[in-house]
């Protein structure tokens, strides 16, 4: 799920994508780079409470941020509901 931090799937705990942060993630930041991705594709980073604003700002100033969702809500969505493929999550 999280790109910079390495995407743990399955039973592993999801951790924050901020560099060197190993805190449990509470948020999913869905984004896409319009120069590289189709409009419906969503890449994801995860964030702990402490890094949510920082990572959102980083993506937002570039025009990449599309949505910030609580981790539990994101995991409850059907696989295709957020756009992109399951591999993007």
PyMOL commands that set and color helices and strands:
alter all, ss='L'
color gray80, all
select helices_A, chain A and resi 52-61+71-76+86-88
alter helices_A, ss='H'
color red, helices_A
select strands_A, chain A and resi 27-31+43-47+65-70
alter strands_A, ss='S'
color yellow, strands_A
deselect
rebuild
show_as cartoon
